[in-house]
Amino acid sequence: MATRRGDIYIVENPSSRRPHFRKFASGLHEVLGLAYKNGDLYCAQRGELTRLSDTNNDGKADVYETVYAWPLSGHYHEYSFGPKLAPDGSFFVSGNVAFGNEEWWRGESRVPWRGWVMHIAPDGSQMEPWATGMRSPVASV
């Protein structure tokens, strides 16, 4: 489970009357999605796809690795959603556009890839712009 405030919890016995929440990672920036792949958790933070690993098996992430990063303008509405895993192990991540200046209703991409779904190689070596025209694209691709 991820929080917008940057914490990730592993929930044990989630359907019981007494679920147990164990903090796995913290200090992240607006995590709005998680994916599990090959023993690691992946999250889309505001400006990057991050791999979280527990290499010493103590139940907490001790490696935070940037898989791929994209630009930010600093606008509050530049959320990132995902990742969604593709069958080949690659990732899809989407990015909100900015809103709220003189024309509150007009979204705009102030930096590259805002309003896009990005397709990211499994190792983060490449990003392919995959779909555009998104306003607030929650990663349900």
Secondary structure as GFF3:
##gff-version 3
##sequence-region A 1 141
A	DSSP	beta_strand	8	12	.	.	.	ID=ss1
A	DSSP	beta_strand	20	25	.	.	.	ID=ss2
A	DSSP	beta_strand	34	37	.	.	.	ID=ss3
A	DSSP	beta_strand	40	44	.	.	.	ID=ss4
A	DSSP	beta_strand	48	53	.	.	.	ID=ss5
A	DSSP	beta_strand	63	69	.	.	.	ID=ss6
A	DSSP	beta_strand	80	85	.	.	.	ID=ss7
A	DSSP	beta_strand	91	95	.	.	.	ID=ss8
A	DSSP	beta_strand	117	120	.	.	.	ID=ss9
A	DSSP	beta_strand	127	131	.	.	.	ID=ss10
###
